[in-house]
């Protein structure tokens, strides 16, 4: 059964004086009964600079201020300044810096080189470990050198075969 409200003072929802939508959330005027602005319409009032006065009775200090009040200022397109980054001219750039590789580039190349050498050594260990029949802890220095040389050789062969098949695929496989 619906609860009938005879008077508008008993209703929980108020009607926004701007958009005429019934809602319970908004800002009521302390002075007049008709001054109620919903939360959807309040930002539009602030953007136009009218939120300090009641939209109905035009009185200042019309609502309870429980939040900090900020001013929203719209930006005009004519006020926007686009600043382009400043680039150095060719005369300002020192020529010696163009000729030397950067430290980061050198470190990247060294990292790749050491990774390839380490991978080659590991590949060589797996290849040489079976015929030697000694545990790794009892290997002599010549076993390590042999594993390193064999690993580099195998890494070069594997790399050549892989790069060749990637760069020059056989024509009969394309069909």
Secondary structure, DSSP 8 states (H G I E B T S, - for coil): -----SSTTS-S-EE-TTT--EESSEEE-SS-SS-EEEHHHHHHHHHTT-TTB-TTT--BS-S---S---------GGG----------TTTS-HHHHHS--HHHHHHHHHHHHHHHHHHHHHHHHHHHHHH-S-GGG--HHHHHHHHHHHHHHHHHHHHHHHHHHHS--GGG--
